[in-house]
Amino acid sequence: MNIAIIGYGKMGHIIEEIALEKGLKVVSKIDPVAEGATHKEISSESLKGVDVCIEFTAPDIAVENVKKIAALGKNIVVGTTAWYERIEEVKDAVEDNKIGFIYSPNFSVGVNIFFRLIKDISGMMNTFKDYGVNMSEAHHIHKKDAPSGTAKKIADVIKNGLDRVDDVDIKSIREGEIPGTHTVNFESYADVITLEHRAKNRKGFAIGAVMAAEWINGKKGFYSIEDMMDEIIK
Ligand SMILES: NC(=O)c1ccc[n+]([C@@H]2O[C@H](COP(=O)([O-])OP(=O)(O)OC[C@H]3O[C@@H](n4cnc5c(N)ncnc54)[C@H](OP(=O)(O)O)[C@@H]3O)[C@@H](O)[C@H]2O)c1
């Protein structure tokens, strides 16, 4: 399977490493400035022979990139976060061009298991009304968005599962080189139940993104990581 990496930054480099370990071919690395990129722009020439593009760039450019890739008929994995208010535009581009598309604010398999745990405990807490909920997320100082896409997703899972909660406060911490920690506390007057996911490094994201590239290869339609996890876990 041939992949193109769109955005040859921190994630782009790790994705290349993981893809090569898995025996995939990285035929194109597209980035306007990064050293080592093979092309500066998305074009029919830079995507020649590509089966799936993996996009990790920045919130303000991801949607335009998706539209360009979709117009060239290539399947896409999008890891860039914070573009979701434009999700309808992206769905249209995917449908109009009949491509396959999968996205997630967090491609880590561990985080997606964590989402399941949060969903289960939130449902359980409908019975135990003494518990309130609060959460925090901590990331490296270079992260451009706050709160993280993953934290917003966790808040949605809680809101969907726990009837008495309309909104969840998220405390964002930006410090050093933290790869990503998400902490959820269910707290009563008597005790605190803490669920925490701590990424040790960025490899987990890349492993999941490459797994998603293999999963979306040859498919058509708009998917999120839940669709892939449902198929894998069932
Ligand atoms: N879903 C997940 O699992 C997950 C995990 C980690 C990170 N992320 C997200 O992924 C995104 C990238 O993260 P990162 O840490 O790799 O950031 P990064 O190191 O800043 O890498 C982004 C790269 O994309 C380049 N770029 C800018 N415009 C481009 C364009 N038009 N076409 C192609 N490349 C372009 C950037 O160049 P410049 O430096 O010149 O701008 C940079 O080299 C962020 O939104 C982050 O939140 C998601």
The ligand as a MOL file (V3000), in Angstrom:
LIG
                    3D

  0  0  0     0  0            999 V3000
M  V30 BEGIN CTAB
M  V30 COUNTS 48 52 0 0 0
M  V30 BEGIN ATOM
M  V30 1 N -5.4890 12.8820 15.8930 0
M  V30 2 C -4.3940 12.5860 16.5950 0
M  V30 3 O -4.2130 11.4510 17.0690 0
M  V30 4 C -3.3410 13.6480 16.8000 0
M  V30 5 C -2.1530 13.3930 17.5090 0
M  V30 6 C -1.1770 14.3910 17.5720 0
M  V30 7 C -1.3900 15.6300 16.9420 0
M  V30 8 N -2.5650 15.8450 16.2970 0 CHG=1
M  V30 9 C -2.8460 17.0870 15.5440 0
M  V30 10 O -2.1600 16.9960 14.3120 0
M  V30 11 C -1.8060 18.3080 13.8610 0
M  V30 12 C -0.3120 18.3270 13.5530 0
M  V30 13 O 0.4340 18.0840 14.7480 0
M  V30 14 P 2.0330 18.1130 14.7670 0
M  V30 15 O 2.4210 18.0350 16.1950 0
M  V30 16 O 2.5990 17.1290 13.8050 0 CHG=-1
M  V30 17 O 2.2710 19.6050 14.2380 0
M  V30 18 P 3.5320 20.2140 13.4990 0
M  V30 19 O 4.7980 19.6100 14.0180 0
M  V30 20 O 3.3550 21.7000 13.5400 0
M  V30 21 O 3.3470 19.6580 12.0050 0
M  V30 22 C 2.4630 20.1730 11.0760 0
M  V30 23 C 3.2130 20.2950 9.7620 0
M  V30 24 O 2.3180 20.5880 8.6720 0
M  V30 25 C 2.9270 21.6050 7.8810 0
M  V30 26 N 2.0050 22.3350 7.0100 0
M  V30 27 C 1.5360 23.6050 7.1340 0
M  V30 28 N 0.7290 23.9190 6.0830 0
M  V30 29 C 0.6990 22.8290 5.2700 0
M  V30 30 C 0.0570 22.5540 4.0260 0
M  V30 31 N -0.7340 23.4540 3.4260 0
M  V30 32 N 0.2450 21.3420 3.4650 0
M  V30 33 C 1.0340 20.4320 4.0730 0
M  V30 34 N 1.6780 20.6580 5.2480 0
M  V30 35 C 1.5030 21.8230 5.8570 0
M  V30 36 C 3.5670 22.4680 8.9250 0
M  V30 37 O 4.4750 23.3860 8.3700 0
M  V30 38 P 4.7210 24.7970 9.1970 0
M  V30 39 O 5.5540 24.4120 10.3960 0
M  V30 40 O 5.4080 25.6300 8.2110 0
M  V30 41 O 3.3590 25.3400 9.5830 0
M  V30 42 C 4.2500 21.4120 9.7950 0
M  V30 43 O 5.4740 20.9650 9.2450 0
M  V30 44 C -2.2990 19.2540 14.9580 0
M  V30 45 O -3.6020 19.7140 14.6140 0
M  V30 46 C -2.3810 18.3660 16.1990 0
M  V30 47 O -3.3350 18.8400 17.1470 0
M  V30 48 C -3.5270 14.8800 16.2140 0
M  V30 END ATOM
M  V30 BEGIN BOND
M  V30 1 1 1 2
M  V30 2 2 2 3
M  V30 3 1 2 4
M  V30 4 1 4 5
M  V30 5 2 4 48
M  V30 6 2 5 6
M  V30 7 1 6 7
M  V30 8 2 7 8
M  V30 9 1 8 9
M  V30 10 1 8 48
M  V30 11 1 9 10
M  V30 12 1 9 46
M  V30 13 1 10 11
M  V30 14 1 11 12
M  V30 15 1 11 44
M  V30 16 1 12 13
M  V30 17 1 13 14
M  V30 18 2 14 15
M  V30 19 1 14 16
M  V30 20 1 14 17
M  V30 21 1 17 18
M  V30 22 2 18 19
M  V30 23 1 18 20
M  V30 24 1 18 21
M  V30 25 1 21 22
M  V30 26 1 22 23
M  V30 27 1 23 24
M  V30 28 1 23 42
M  V30 29 1 24 25
M  V30 30 1 25 26
M  V30 31 1 25 36
M  V30 32 1 26 27
M  V30 33 1 26 35
M  V30 34 2 27 28
M  V30 35 1 28 29
M  V30 36 1 29 30
M  V30 37 2 29 35
M  V30 38 1 30 31
M  V30 39 2 30 32
M  V30 40 1 32 33
M  V30 41 2 33 34
M  V30 42 1 34 35
M  V30 43 1 36 37
M  V30 44 1 36 42
M  V30 45 1 37 38
M  V30 46 2 38 39
M  V30 47 1 38 40
M  V30 48 1 38 41
M  V30 49 1 42 43
M  V30 50 1 44 45
M  V30 51 1 44 46
M  V30 52 1 46 47
M  V30 END BOND
M  V30 END CTAB
M  END
